[in-house]
Amino acid sequence: MATTLASRATSTHLGDRPGAATPTRPRLYAIDGVRFLAAVAVMLYHYTARWSQVWGAEPGRVFPETGPVVIYAVLGPELFFVVSGFAILMTAWGRDVPYVVASRLARLYPPYWLAVVATSVLLLVIWPAGKDISVGEALVNLTMLQLFDVRHVDGVYWTLWVELRFYLIMVLLVAWGITRRRLLWLCGLWPVAAQVALELGWQPVSTALADSYAPFFAGGMLLYLMHRQGHAVVPWLLIVMNVGLAVRNTVPWQMTSVTTNTVFTPNPWVLGVLTAGCFAVVAVIALTRLQHLRAAWLMPLGALTYPLYLIHEFWGWWAIDILAPHANRWVVLAAACALAVGLAIGLHALEKRLSPRMRRGIESGLRRLRPATLRTSRSTVHS
């Protein structure tokens, strides 16, 4: 994230060599703010629009004033995916596989484990009426690989399986070596291949390629490429293609999802504009003067985004279930949000203790493993 166009151009050649050192670039504080606002919007959607029994009536009937607007927060995960494509490429550029694997796993798993344990205790011990889960399901959820019809303890975990598949694709790219040319080919062919697999019903292939979410990740990666190296025609054309694929897949799906899960019917044109807006928001932050915004106070909010997303749903619903019969709906909503934010702060505090140790352990282990693997392969060739 160079502070001037000149320094960005200077760093281009360094970054185009696999394994080259990544130049120091200032943080995009506006991204932190957008991520936190998206997480809050998702939380409000779950509390005031998405179907649940905790209010004693349909949430949309309890909050008829805000529901028609809040339903569009259902696109929060799509915005997260664009940001993820941008941020993970920024992390991976000029790095090697041990660093990228360690940094991603250490970032993803510790808050997730804490959230799974906390929500499982809530649903198994404190509030069994919230959702009927088993200890076995909770244990499988700790792996983040809820396959073979094992349910998510919390429905929001579905996005993490999508993220894991993107991380695998990124690790393969890092192992190959990140260059501008390879990145452009990947962001052009990968989403198209995923779309073809979806259209033809090739589920194993579409699953491996991150399904209909590939365009969001690819778009975020292309935006980082231009943030790093400047505007160019080909990346912009590929972004337009990925936006088109994203709108093509997202609008019909979210029309069905929102209509099924709320009492409202969204406007497909608004859904389409907001889907494209997920890319536009990141583009404005990364490619305009907003990239130079210095607002360090947004950084803690960005750090709370992931824990808040993981912990808010059932703990907030539990608070609403207890308080709704006894207090004003706005007071109850504020209390549920405060509880979720408080729990997120606690998760983040524990994460700061666990994640660095985990990252160092994984990275050092992978670095010890790699020379041993190379020695084995060389001895096999000589024999």
Secondary structure, DSSP 8 states (H G I E B T S, - for coil): --SSHHHHHHHHHHHTSTT---------HHHHHHHHHHHHHHHHHHHHTS--STTSS-HHHH-TTTHHHHGGGGGHHHHHHHHHHHHHHHHHTT--HHHHHHHHHHHHHHHHHHHHHHHHHIIIII-GGG----HHHHHHHTTT---TT---SSGGGHHHHHHHHHHHHHHHHHHH---HHHHHHHHHHHHHHHHHHHHHT-HHHHHHTTGGGHHHHHHHHHHHHHHHH---HHHHHHHHHHHHHHHHHHHHHHHHHHHHHSS----HHHHHHHHHHHHHHHHHHHHSGGGG---TTHHHHHHHHHHHHHHHHHHHHHHHHHHTTTS-HHHHHHHHHHHHHHHHHHHHHHHHHHHHHHHHHHHHHHHHHHHHHHHHHHHHHH-
